[in-house]
Amino acid sequence: MSHTCVAPSTHQARLLAEHDSLSEMAQDRSLRKPVFDETFVEVAGEKYREHPNGGGLVAVSATVAPNVYVGPHAMVRDRAIVVGSVRLFDRSVIEGAAVVADMGTLRDDASVGGDAIVRGQVTLAHHARVDGDARVNGGVLLQHFAHISRGVLSGGMTVN
């Protein structure tokens, strides 16, 4: 798979098209509208809203589905996209142009960033990080400072 640099909105659209359910959600303009009140908090020059499901902070520039759980100390920053039944606990962060979908769980200061795509039943725990152009799909547990920044991990494995 070759990788080329494109404008962020085109790049995100391409990432969303990789997964049919994500593609359908990206076309649903209601996902882009705030599902919570217009009260903002500014952190390091970026505006955030409190997510109604969990109370964590979501950047105005990010896209987060209403059913995603963003815990009170978790954050979704930049242009990240989070959809499905994703759960963010503790001080987990999703940032950059990352896409997290389906049944993902982040806990214990885990993070996803860059242009990474995480989908399926993926769990990140204990400071694990996925970033760069990495793809992590289904049945994967990353824990104990595991860091994936390139390539593809798919199903049925634990990375420590």
Residue frames as qw, qx, qy, qz and C-alpha x, y, z in Angstrom:
[[0.000, 0.892, 0.452, 0.000, 0.00, 0.00, 0.00],
 [0.421, 0.277, -0.029, 0.863, 1.54, 3.31, -1.01],
 [0.233, -0.758, -0.455, 0.405, 0.97, 6.39, 1.10],
 [0.316, 0.444, 0.175, 0.820, 0.71, 9.92, -0.24],
 [0.103, -0.341, -0.425, 0.832, 0.16, 13.19, 1.57],
 [0.040, -0.568, -0.585, -0.577, -3.22, 14.78, 0.96],
 [0.227, -0.456, 0.135, -0.850, -5.25, 17.54, 2.58],
 [0.153, -0.081, 0.826, -0.537, -6.61, 16.55, 6.02],
 [0.650, 0.209, 0.292, -0.670, -10.27, 16.52, 5.01],
 [0.737, 0.387, -0.450, -0.323, -9.56, 14.32, 1.97],
 [0.265, 0.333, -0.871, 0.246, -7.27, 12.12, 4.05],
 [0.369, -0.011, 0.703, -0.608, -9.93, 11.61, 6.73],
 [0.755, 0.296, -0.003, -0.585, -12.54, 10.85, 4.08],
 [0.608, 0.390, -0.681, -0.118, -10.23, 8.16, 2.64],
 [0.023, 0.211, -0.876, 0.433, -9.71, 6.65, 6.11],
 [0.555, 0.116, 0.467, -0.678, -13.43, 6.56, 6.74],
 [0.739, 0.359, -0.294, -0.489, -14.09, 4.88, 3.41],
 [0.239, 0.360, -0.900, 0.056, -11.95, 1.89, 4.49],
 [0.032, 0.175, 0.921, -0.348, -14.76, 0.63, 6.64],
 [0.128, -0.472, -0.665, -0.564, -18.39, 0.60, 5.44],
 [0.359, -0.740, -0.552, 0.137, -19.95, 1.50, 8.76],
 [0.354, -0.499, -0.048, 0.790, -17.52, 4.39, 9.19],
 [0.128, 0.124, 0.501, 0.847, -18.27, 5.58, 5.68],
 [0.218, -0.650, -0.657, -0.314, -21.99, 5.66, 6.42],
 [0.413, -0.725, -0.366, 0.412, -21.40, 7.60, 9.63],
 [0.345, -0.258, 0.171, 0.886, -19.13, 10.11, 7.88],
 [0.015, -0.347, -0.567, -0.747, -21.93, 10.90, 5.43],
 [0.335, -0.725, -0.601, 0.000, -24.34, 11.47, 8.32],
 [0.184, 0.580, -0.101, 0.787, -24.00, 15.21, 8.85],
 [0.601, -0.716, -0.122, -0.333, -25.76, 14.96, 12.22],
 [0.864, -0.240, -0.181, 0.404, -22.56, 13.39, 13.57],
 [0.469, 0.304, -0.057, 0.827, -20.71, 16.63, 12.83],
 [0.272, -0.701, -0.098, -0.652, -23.18, 18.77, 14.80],
 [0.002, 0.296, -0.721, 0.626, -22.63, 19.17, 18.51],
 [0.560, -0.395, -0.693, -0.224, -24.82, 16.86, 20.55],
 [0.482, -0.494, -0.501, 0.522, -24.20, 18.87, 23.68],
 [0.031, -0.950, -0.242, 0.196, -24.54, 22.47, 24.78],
 [0.528, 0.734, -0.043, 0.425, -22.38, 25.29, 23.45],
 [0.477, -0.851, 0.219, 0.020, -20.29, 25.70, 26.61],
 [0.749, 0.512, -0.318, 0.276, -16.59, 25.68, 25.74],
 [0.662, -0.676, 0.189, 0.262, -13.44, 25.10, 27.71],
 [0.528, 0.786, -0.308, 0.093, -10.15, 26.30, 26.27],
 [0.813, -0.446, 0.293, 0.232, -7.05, 24.18, 26.83],
 [0.517, -0.297, 0.476, 0.646, -3.71, 25.22, 25.29],
 [0.148, 0.378, -0.315, -0.858, -5.53, 27.43, 22.76],
 [0.246, -0.114, -0.843, -0.464, -7.93, 24.71, 21.56],
 [0.550, -0.161, 0.179, -0.800, -11.66, 24.81, 22.32],
 [0.186, -0.043, -0.981, 0.024, -13.29, 21.74, 23.86],
 [0.639, -0.326, -0.102, -0.689, -16.79, 20.71, 24.85],
 [0.394, -0.222, 0.817, -0.357, -17.75, 18.26, 27.56],
 [0.360, -0.007, -0.826, -0.434, -19.01, 15.02, 26.00],
 [0.651, -0.315, 0.040, -0.690, -22.50, 14.07, 27.23],
 [0.963, -0.125, -0.218, -0.093, -21.57, 10.40, 27.66],
 [0.834, -0.112, -0.262, 0.473, -18.90, 10.43, 30.36],
 [0.251, -0.951, -0.086, 0.162, -18.01, 14.10, 30.66],
 [0.663, -0.226, 0.281, 0.656, -14.57, 13.99, 29.01],
 [0.104, 0.742, -0.100, -0.655, -13.35, 16.74, 26.72],
 [0.654, 0.399, 0.551, 0.330, -13.84, 16.70, 22.94],
 [0.197, -0.305, 0.236, 0.901, -12.18, 19.31, 20.72],
 [0.488, 0.605, 0.194, -0.598, -14.56, 21.35, 18.60],
 [0.364, 0.582, -0.574, -0.447, -12.54, 20.18, 15.57],
 [0.092, -0.144, 0.985, -0.004, -12.94, 16.46, 16.44],
 [0.669, -0.083, -0.369, -0.640, -15.84, 14.17, 15.51],
 [0.029, -0.100, 0.927, -0.359, -17.17, 11.92, 18.27],
 [0.438, -0.349, -0.690, -0.459, -20.41, 9.92, 18.08],
 [0.478, -0.544, 0.151, -0.673, -22.89, 10.48, 20.94],
 [0.940, -0.275, -0.109, -0.171, -22.75, 6.83, 22.07],
 [0.636, 0.348, -0.479, 0.495, -18.94, 6.86, 22.52],
 [0.627, -0.743, -0.202, 0.119, -17.98, 6.92, 26.21],
 [0.419, 0.577, -0.286, 0.640, -15.41, 9.64, 26.94],
 [0.625, -0.499, -0.497, 0.338, -14.55, 9.33, 30.63],
 [0.197, -0.964, -0.163, 0.072, -14.14, 12.42, 32.81],
 [0.408, -0.722, 0.364, 0.423, -10.33, 12.53, 32.44],
 [0.634, 0.170, 0.601, 0.457, -10.13, 11.40, 28.79],
 [0.156, 0.699, -0.094, -0.692, -9.72, 13.70, 25.76],
 [0.664, 0.441, 0.504, 0.332, -10.33, 13.64, 22.02],
 [0.168, -0.709, 0.126, 0.673, -8.17, 16.29, 20.36],
 [0.101, -0.329, 0.590, 0.730, -7.37, 17.79, 16.98],
 [0.577, 0.233, -0.342, -0.704, -9.27, 16.25, 14.03],
 [0.085, -0.097, 0.987, -0.091, -9.66, 12.76, 15.48],
 [0.655, -0.086, -0.343, -0.668, -12.75, 10.71, 14.60],
 [0.092, -0.098, 0.925, -0.354, -14.27, 8.33, 17.16],
 [0.662, -0.012, -0.220, -0.716, -17.37, 6.26, 16.31],
 [0.659, -0.051, -0.746, -0.079, -19.11, 3.07, 17.36],
 [0.737, -0.630, -0.214, -0.118, -19.05, 1.73, 20.92],
 [0.547, 0.387, -0.417, 0.613, -15.58, 3.04, 21.76],
 [0.591, -0.779, -0.210, 0.010, -14.81, 3.61, 25.47],
 [0.419, 0.558, -0.351, 0.625, -12.13, 5.98, 26.76],
 [0.692, -0.665, -0.272, 0.071, -11.18, 5.64, 30.42],
 [0.661, -0.462, -0.024, 0.590, -8.66, 7.25, 32.75],
 [0.017, -0.785, 0.169, 0.595, -6.41, 9.79, 30.98],
 [0.619, 0.219, 0.639, 0.400, -6.67, 8.24, 27.52],
 [0.144, 0.680, -0.126, -0.708, -6.21, 10.49, 24.49],
 [0.633, 0.421, 0.557, 0.334, -7.15, 10.22, 20.82],
 [0.052, -0.801, 0.084, 0.591, -5.52, 12.94, 18.71],
 [0.159, -0.300, 0.651, 0.679, -4.24, 14.00, 15.32],
 [0.577, 0.208, -0.358, -0.704, -6.18, 12.59, 12.38],
 [0.042, -0.097, 0.988, -0.112, -6.62, 9.19, 14.04],
 [0.678, -0.140, -0.309, -0.652, -9.78, 7.13, 13.55],
 [0.081, -0.098, 0.930, -0.346, -10.99, 4.80, 16.32],
 [0.626, -0.028, -0.274, -0.729, -14.11, 2.75, 15.64],
 [0.704, -0.115, -0.677, -0.181, -16.26, -0.21, 16.59],
 [0.776, -0.573, -0.254, -0.075, -15.59, -1.72, 20.06],
 [0.549, 0.403, -0.408, 0.609, -12.23, -0.17, 20.99],
 [0.588, -0.786, -0.188, 0.037, -11.24, 0.52, 24.60],
 [0.441, 0.524, -0.361, 0.633, -8.46, 2.82, 25.81],
 [0.644, -0.747, -0.145, -0.082, -7.50, 2.91, 29.49],
 [0.756, -0.499, 0.084, 0.415, -4.59, 3.62, 31.80],
 [0.101, -0.788, 0.269, 0.545, -3.13, 6.59, 29.85],
 [0.599, 0.181, 0.658, 0.419, -3.28, 4.84, 26.46],
 [0.206, 0.694, -0.041, -0.688, -3.33, 6.94, 23.29],
 [0.631, 0.400, 0.566, 0.349, -3.96, 6.85, 19.55],
 [0.025, 0.812, -0.049, -0.581, -2.63, 9.58, 17.27],
 [0.163, -0.318, 0.659, 0.662, -1.17, 10.50, 13.93],
 [0.560, 0.203, -0.402, -0.696, -3.01, 8.91, 11.01],
 [0.052, -0.089, 0.985, -0.138, -3.58, 5.60, 12.82],
 [0.677, -0.154, -0.306, -0.652, -6.77, 3.57, 12.38],
 [0.074, -0.106, 0.919, -0.372, -7.93, 1.35, 15.24],
 [0.668, -0.042, -0.160, -0.725, -11.09, -0.72, 14.75],
 [0.738, -0.081, -0.664, -0.085, -12.73, -3.84, 16.05],
 [0.745, -0.653, -0.124, -0.045, -12.24, -5.21, 19.57],
 [0.585, 0.405, -0.339, 0.616, -8.93, -3.53, 20.27],
 [0.551, -0.816, -0.164, 0.058, -7.83, -2.65, 23.81],
 [0.460, 0.536, -0.336, 0.623, -4.97, -0.31, 24.64],
 [0.656, -0.734, -0.167, -0.047, -3.87, -0.22, 28.28],
 [0.718, -0.555, 0.093, 0.410, -1.00, 0.84, 30.54],
 [0.098, -0.767, 0.290, 0.565, 0.47, 3.65, 28.40],
 [0.592, 0.201, 0.666, 0.407, 0.19, 1.76, 25.08],
 [0.201, 0.682, -0.071, -0.699, 0.24, 3.96, 21.96],
 [0.604, 0.381, 0.602, 0.356, -0.73, 3.56, 18.32],
 [0.108, 0.830, -0.016, -0.547, 0.31, 6.35, 15.96],
 [0.144, -0.344, 0.683, 0.628, 1.94, 7.09, 12.62],
 [0.580, 0.188, -0.404, -0.682, 0.17, 5.21, 9.83],
 [0.065, -0.091, 0.978, -0.175, -0.42, 2.03, 11.85],
 [0.670, -0.147, -0.340, -0.643, -3.58, -0.07, 11.40],
 [0.082, -0.118, 0.913, -0.383, -4.81, -2.22, 14.28],
 [0.623, -0.081, -0.376, -0.681, -7.85, -4.44, 13.68],
 [0.855, -0.234, -0.263, -0.380, -9.94, -6.77, 15.86],
 [0.941, -0.300, -0.151, 0.038, -8.98, -8.87, 18.87],
 [0.595, 0.397, -0.337, 0.612, -5.73, -7.08, 19.74],
 [0.549, -0.814, -0.152, 0.111, -4.51, -6.16, 23.23],
 [0.502, 0.532, -0.261, 0.629, -1.68, -3.62, 23.45],
 [0.590, -0.794, -0.132, -0.064, -0.36, -2.97, 26.94],
 [0.724, -0.542, 0.109, 0.413, 2.64, -2.04, 29.11],
 [0.099, -0.756, 0.292, 0.578, 4.07, 0.79, 26.98],
 [0.603, 0.250, 0.650, 0.389, 3.65, -1.08, 23.67],
 [0.160, 0.702, -0.088, -0.689, 4.08, 1.36, 20.77],
 [0.589, 0.327, 0.657, 0.339, 2.98, 0.64, 17.21],
 [0.089, 0.695, -0.046, -0.712, 3.65, 3.32, 14.59],
 [0.359, 0.434, -0.591, -0.578, 3.81, 1.38, 11.28],
 [0.167, 0.065, -0.969, -0.168, 2.27, -1.67, 9.73],
 [0.678, -0.238, -0.266, -0.643, -0.85, -3.69, 10.40],
 [0.091, -0.115, 0.917, -0.371, -1.80, -5.81, 13.41],
 [0.638, -0.110, -0.336, -0.684, -4.87, -8.01, 12.99],
 [0.846, -0.262, -0.190, -0.424, -6.77, -10.21, 15.40],
 [0.953, -0.244, -0.181, -0.001, -5.95, -12.56, 18.22],
 [0.690, 0.230, -0.348, 0.592, -2.76, -11.16, 19.72],
 [0.456, -0.871, -0.112, 0.143, -1.35, -9.45, 22.79],
 [0.572, 0.532, -0.187, 0.595, 1.57, -7.05, 22.51],
 [0.589, -0.742, -0.191, 0.257, 3.46, -6.10, 25.68]]
